[in-house]
C-alpha cells in the first residue's frame, strides 16, 4: 500500500480498542461486515505475509484511544514514511 491518507473522526474508546473481530472465513469481506466500531482508528490487517506500507498518513480529528494500525497474524512487513496525526 502506498501514498494513502486516511482522515477519520476518531472518538474511539479503550473498550473499542479491546474489541476482538470474529473471523468469517466464508464471507466476502465488506467494509461494514463487523458494524461501525473497529479496534483500530485507521488500518487493520489480519493473516498477511509480506506487507509494505509506504507514505501513509493516518489522521484522527478527535481523541482516539485505539491504535492507528493493528496487525493480527502479520509477518514480514515493512513500514516507510508512516505518519500518525493526532488532534491538536
C-alpha positions as CSV (number, residue, x, y, z in Angstrom):
1,X,0.0,0.0,0.0
2,X,1.5,3.3,-1.0
3,X,0.6,7.1,-0.9
4,X,-2.6,6.9,1.2
5,X,-4.1,9.5,3.5
6,X,-6.9,8.4,5.9
7,X,-8.7,11.0,7.9
8,X,-11.2,9.6,10.4
9,X,-13.5,11.1,13.1
10,X,-11.8,9.4,16.0
11,X,-13.7,9.2,19.3
12,X,-12.5,5.5,19.8
13,X,-12.6,4.4,23.4
14,X,-10.4,1.9,25.3
15,X,-13.3,-0.6,25.1
16,X,-13.3,-0.2,21.3
17,X,-9.6,-0.9,21.2
18,X,-10.2,-4.2,23.1
19,X,-12.8,-5.5,20.6
20,X,-11.9,-8.8,19.0
21,X,-13.2,-9.1,15.5
22,X,-14.7,-12.5,14.6
23,X,-13.5,-14.3,11.6
24,X,-15.9,-15.0,8.8
25,X,-13.9,-17.3,6.5
26,X,-16.8,-18.0,4.1
27,X,-17.9,-14.4,3.7
28,X,-16.8,-11.9,1.1
29,X,-15.0,-9.0,3.0
30,X,-17.2,-5.9,3.1
31,X,-16.3,-2.6,4.8
32,X,-19.1,-2.9,7.4
33,X,-19.3,-6.6,8.0
34,X,-18.3,-6.0,11.6
35,X,-20.5,-3.0,12.2
36,X,-19.2,0.5,12.7
37,X,-16.8,0.0,15.6
38,X,-13.3,-1.4,14.9
39,X,-10.3,-2.0,17.2
40,X,-8.1,0.5,15.2
41,X,-8.7,4.0,14.1
42,X,-7.0,3.6,10.7
43,X,-5.9,0.2,9.3
44,X,-6.5,-3.4,10.4
45,X,-4.5,-6.2,8.9
46,X,-5.1,-9.9,9.5
47,X,-3.4,-13.1,8.1
48,X,-0.9,-11.4,5.8
49,X,2.6,-12.4,4.9
50,X,4.7,-9.8,3.1
51,X,3.1,-6.3,3.5
52,X,4.7,-3.0,2.6
53,X,3.3,0.3,3.8
54,X,4.9,3.4,2.3
55,X,3.9,7.1,2.6
56,X,0.8,6.5,4.7
57,X,-0.8,9.3,6.7
58,X,-3.3,8.3,9.4
59,X,-5.2,11.3,10.9
60,X,-7.9,11.4,13.6
61,X,-10.0,14.6,14.2
62,X,-10.8,13.8,17.8
63,X,-9.1,12.0,20.7
64,X,-9.0,8.3,20.0
65,X,-7.7,5.5,22.3
66,X,-7.4,2.9,19.5
67,X,-4.1,2.2,17.8
68,X,-3.9,3.7,14.3
69,X,-2.6,0.4,12.8
70,X,-3.4,-3.0,14.2
71,X,-1.7,-6.2,13.0
72,X,-3.1,-9.7,13.7
73,X,-1.1,-12.6,12.4
74,X,1.0,-10.5,10.1
75,X,4.6,-11.4,9.2
76,X,7.3,-10.0,7.1
77,X,6.0,-6.4,6.9
78,X,7.8,-3.1,6.3
79,X,6.7,0.5,7.0
80,X,8.3,3.5,5.5
81,X,7.0,7.1,5.9
82,X,4.0,6.1,8.0
83,X,2.8,9.1,10.0
84,X,0.1,9.4,12.7
85,X,-1.5,12.8,13.1
86,X,-3.3,13.4,16.4
87,X,-5.9,16.2,17.0
88,X,-4.5,19.4,18.5
